[in-house]
Each structure stands twice: as C-alpha cells, then as structure tokens.
Amino acid sequence: MGYMLDTNICIYLLTQRQPEYQQCILSRLESLTNDVAVYLSSVVVSELSYGVRKSR
C-alpha cells in the first residue's frame, strides 16, 4: 500500500505559506511505517518543476 501525493500537498510541504497544513501533513507522513511507500506522479513532478522555473 502507499500514498500518492498531489501537487498541493507537495507545495504545503515545501513552503511556509500555510504552516498548519504543513504540520498536519508531516505528522501523517511521520506516522507511516517503513512498508508504506509515498509516490509522486510524473505530472506532479512536472508541475513542481514548472512552478520553480516560473518563480525565478
């Protein structure tokens, strides 16, 4: 079993804009056991990459 993170969740983790969401997500991820995988789709990676390029 695993979790696939979407772009919004990744942005919450990477920025300080909404720390209450960031802390909630981090708590959930830290509670996962080692046999639970966390995935990013290629679409999410592309969207994050685009956002980084656009912000520069």
Secondary structure, DSSP 8 states (H G I E B T S, - for coil): -EEEE-HHHHHHHH-SS-HHHHHHHHHHHHTS-TT-EEEE-HHHHHHHHHHHHHH-
